Amino acid sequence: MTSHFFTKLGLALFLGLLIGIDRQLRNKPLGVKTSMVISVASCLITIVSIESVHLYSDPGHTTMDPMRLAAQVVSGVGFLGAGVILRRGDDVISGLTTASMVWAASGLGIAVGAGFYLESITAMVLIILAINIFPAFIKRVGPSSLRERDLTVKLIVDVESGDDLDQIFKQIKQLDMQVRRVKIKDYEKAYQLLEMILIAPKDRYTTDVYASLKGLPHIVTVEVQSR
């Protein structure tokens, strides 16, 4: 039992380590230590849940559920996932993938604790592929919209120049970008503030977009933020 116990916890630790490394390389909130703790703790709770049935139930007529404690892990780990989901000021939700990785780490720990070694390793490989390989492949062979990204742009325009704002949008279109959403308001007496969401190619640098917009006529200031 002792060697079996250490094997389960060791494998859970290793699988949690892989998830943590993936998130750490991407500078995400879920790090190596957190993912390992989640996976090992989930594995431990599952082992306790299963072994408690053998230790404390009456042979032949037990009513204890061997996975009762493990079932609470999936719901209990939800508060950790909620902690890495962020809502930025521009109404963009981020952290959903990291939150799902928190949930996956607990699932791997439960699987290992229940003795499903091959299944947990297979799931780990598929998770890594789903996060790192499949999206890049789909973006390469899929529709062109998958190779685009949104940029939050703020422009201060000199309206005393006499040019219509439609000319600004036409010039942006000539720069191989599209306007998804726009908000216009008066900034000062001679200026107007344009807040836009621009669709730009994925491989176009934010600095290149900034320089292109800064070079448009009658643009006073430019602020570009990648989403």
N, C-alpha and C positions, 0 to 999 in steps of 0.2 A: 504493500500500500504506500509506503514511504517513497519509493522510487517512482511509482506511478503518479503520486502527488506532485513531486518535483518536476516530472516530465511535463505534466499539464501546465503548471505555472511557468515553466521555462519557455514552452512553446507560445503560451499567451503573451509572455514578455517580449519574445522575438517578433511576433506579429504586430503587437502594439508599437514596437520600435520602428518597424517599417512604415507604418502609417504616420508616426511622428516625424520621421525623416522626410517623407514626402511633403508634409505640411511645413516643416521647418525650411526646406529648400525654397518654398514659395513665399516665405515670410508671412505665414498665416498665424492666427492666434493660437491654434492648437499645436503645441510643441511636443518634443520627444518625451519629456517627463510626464506630461498630462496623459498622453495616449497610452503609455506603458502602465500607468497607475490604473486607468480605466479598464484596460484589458485584463490585467492581473487581478484586480478586485472583482471584476465580473466572473472571471474563472473561479476564484476562491468561493464566491457566493454560490455558484452553481455546484461546486464540489460539496460544499456544506449542505446544500439543499438535497442533493442526491444521497449522500452518505447518512444524513439524519434519518431518512426513511429506514435504512437497514439497522441503525442503532436503536431507534426509539419506537419503532412500530412493532406490533405483535405479529409474529409469523403466521402467514396464511389468511389473515383477515384485516389487513391494514387499510385505513381510509386516507392515509397521508399522500399528498401529491409530491412526487420527487422533484418537480420543476417549479414548485410554488414560489420559492425565493427568487429563482432565476427570472420568473415572469415579471417580478417587480423591478428588475434591473433596467429593462427596456424603457419603462415609464419613468423610473427614478432618474435615469441619466439625461432625461430631456431638459432639465434645468441647466445642465452644462452646455448642451447644444444651443439653448436660447441665449446663453451668455456670449456666444461668438457671432450671433446674427446682429448686424449693425444697420441702422437706417441713417444715411447721410442727409445733409441739408437739401440736396437736389433730388430727394425722393427715390434715391437708388438704394436697393436692398443688397447687402453684401454679406458673405459669411455662410450662405446656405450650404455650400459644398463642404466647408469645414464642419458645420453642424452635423451633416450627414456622416462625416468621417468619425465624429464622436460616437454617434449611434452605431456605426459599423464596428468600432473598436470594442464596444460592449458586446455586440453580437458575436464577434470572433472569440472573445473571452468565454462567453456562454457555450459556444460550440466546442471549444477545447475542453472546458470543464465537464461537459457531458460526454466526452470521449470521441467526438467526431473530428479526428485529426486531419484526415485526407480532405474532408469537406471544408474545414476551416482554412487549410492551406490553399485549396482551389479558389475559395472565395476571396482570399487575400490577393492572389494573382489577378483575378478578374477585377477587383476593386482598383488595383494599381493601373491595370490596362485601361479601365473606364475613365480614370482621372487623367492619365498622361498620354496614352497612345490613341485611343479611339477618337477623342475630340479633334486632334490634329489631322487624323486621316479624313474624318468627315468634312472638316473645313477645306481640305485640299480638293476633294472630289465632289463636294456638295454644291449647292447653289451659291452664287456670288455674295448673297446677303450674309452668309456665315463668315465671310472674310472681311466684314465691315465692323466698325466700332463707333460708339457714340462719344462725342466730345461736347462738353459744356463750354460755351463761348459767351463772353460779354464784350460788346463793342460800344465805344462811345463815338458817336458820329457827329460831325460838324454839319448841322442842318442849314446853316446860313449860306452854304455853298450853292444852294439852289437845286442840287441833284435830288431826284426822287429816290426814296429808300428802295424801290423796286430795282434800281440799278445795282445796289449793293448785293441783293439776292442773286441777280443775274451774274454778277462777277464771282460770287461764291460758287455758283453752279459751274462756271467755266474753270474753276480750280478743282474740278472732279469731286465735289462735295455736295451733299443735299441737306436741305433744312428740314428737320423733323418737326420742330416746335419753335415758336418765336414769341417773345414778349417784348413789347415796345412801351417805353414810358419816357416822359420828359426828365432830363437830368439837370440841366441848367438852362439858362435863357437861350443859348445858341447851340445846345447839344441835346442829343437824344441817346438813351441807353437801350441797346438791343441785347436781350438775353435769349440765346438760341441753343438748341440741341442739334449739332451737325453730325451727319453720317459721313465718315471718312474711311478710306481703305485701311485694313488692319495693319498693313506694313508701312504705313505713313507715320513718320515721327511727329510727335506733338510739337516739337520745335519747328519743324517744317511748316506745319499748319499755322503756327504763330507768325512765322516770317511772311507767309503768303498773305495772311489777313492784314498784317501790319503794312504791307506794301500797297494795299488798296487805297485809292484816293479818298480823302475826306475822313479817314479813320484816325481818330485822335489817340485812343488807347485800346489795347487788346488784352484780354485775359482768357487763357485756354486751360481747361482742366480735363484730363482723361478720366473716363468713368470705369 
